[in-house]
Amino acid sequence: MGRYTQTIGHLERSHEDNALRRAIAARLDRTLQKAGVSSAKAANWLDVSEHDVQFWRRGITVPPLAAFTRIARTLDVDVHWLCTGQSTASQAAP
């Protein structure tokens, strides 16, 4: 199974699985905090409401893959790690 397919599957399962949603939220929150990015600033980048980003950071909802991809690209982290917690040997998690 390719990384993209694995990432999509993980995100789809997270809607039903609280533990996955909380783990995604923790990685997202840690990444944004480390970069010094507020929910308001992230919302502005992604053209979503600040409440959406706050819900993602708390694990209430999960962002779509397009948002993950944009966050990862902007903050220079691996989108697969951000979504799944699995890193590649060539790029360690932040």
C-alpha positions as CSV (number, residue, x, y, z in Angstrom):
1,M,0.0,0.0,0.0
2,G,1.4,3.4,-1.0
3,R,2.0,6.2,1.5
4,Y,-0.8,8.3,0.0
5,T,-3.3,5.5,0.2
6,Q,-2.2,4.8,3.8
7,T,-2.5,8.4,4.7
8,I,-6.0,8.7,3.3
9,G,-7.1,5.5,5.0
10,H,-5.8,6.8,8.3
11,L,-7.7,10.0,8.0
12,E,-10.9,8.2,7.0
13,R,-10.7,5.9,10.1
14,S,-10.0,8.9,12.4
15,H,-13.5,10.2,12.0
16,E,-14.8,7.1,13.8
17,D,-11.8,6.5,16.2
18,N,-11.4,9.0,19.1
19,A,-7.8,7.8,19.8
20,L,-6.7,8.4,16.2
21,R,-8.3,11.8,16.2
22,R,-6.6,12.8,19.5
23,A,-3.2,11.5,18.2
24,I,-3.6,13.6,15.0
25,A,-4.6,16.6,17.1
26,A,-1.6,16.2,19.3
27,R,0.8,16.1,16.4
28,L,-0.9,19.0,14.7
29,D,-0.9,21.1,17.9
30,R,2.7,20.3,18.7
31,T,3.8,21.2,15.1
32,L,2.0,24.5,15.2
33,Q,3.3,25.4,18.7
34,K,6.9,24.5,17.7
35,A,6.5,26.9,14.8
36,G,4.9,29.6,16.9
37,V,1.8,29.6,14.8
38,S,-1.5,30.6,16.3
39,S,-4.9,29.1,15.3
40,A,-5.8,32.4,13.8
41,K,-2.7,32.5,11.7
42,A,-3.2,28.9,10.5
43,A,-6.8,29.7,9.7
44,N,-5.7,32.6,7.6
45,W,-3.3,30.5,5.6
46,L,-5.9,27.8,5.0
47,D,-8.9,30.1,4.4
48,V,-10.9,28.4,7.2
49,S,-12.3,29.8,10.4
50,E,-10.2,30.0,13.6
51,H,-12.8,27.7,15.2
52,D,-12.0,25.0,12.6
53,V,-8.3,25.1,13.5
54,Q,-9.1,25.1,17.2
55,F,-11.3,22.0,16.7
56,W,-8.6,20.3,14.8
57,R,-6.0,21.1,17.5
58,R,-8.3,19.7,20.2
59,G,-9.3,16.6,18.3
60,I,-12.9,17.5,17.9
61,T,-12.7,17.3,14.1
62,V,-10.1,16.3,11.6
63,P,-8.8,18.6,8.9
64,P,-9.1,17.4,5.3
65,L,-6.0,16.1,3.6
66,A,-5.6,19.4,1.6
67,A,-5.3,21.3,4.9
68,F,-2.7,18.8,6.2
69,T,-0.8,19.0,3.0
70,R,-0.7,22.8,3.1
71,I,0.3,22.9,6.8
72,A,3.1,20.3,6.2
73,R,4.4,22.2,3.2
74,T,4.3,25.6,5.0
75,L,6.0,24.3,8.2
76,D,8.3,21.8,6.4
77,V,7.1,18.6,8.0
78,D,6.2,15.3,6.5
79,V,2.5,15.2,5.7
80,H,2.5,11.4,6.2
81,W,3.9,11.8,9.7
82,L,1.5,14.6,10.5
83,C,-1.5,12.4,9.5
84,T,-0.3,9.0,10.7
85,G,2.6,9.5,13.1
86,Q,4.8,7.3,11.0
87,S,8.0,8.8,9.7
88,T,10.3,7.7,6.9
89,A,13.9,6.9,7.6
90,S,15.0,9.9,5.6
91,Q,12.9,12.5,7.4
92,A,12.5,12.2,11.2
93,A,9.4,13.7,12.9
94,P,9.7,17.1,14.5
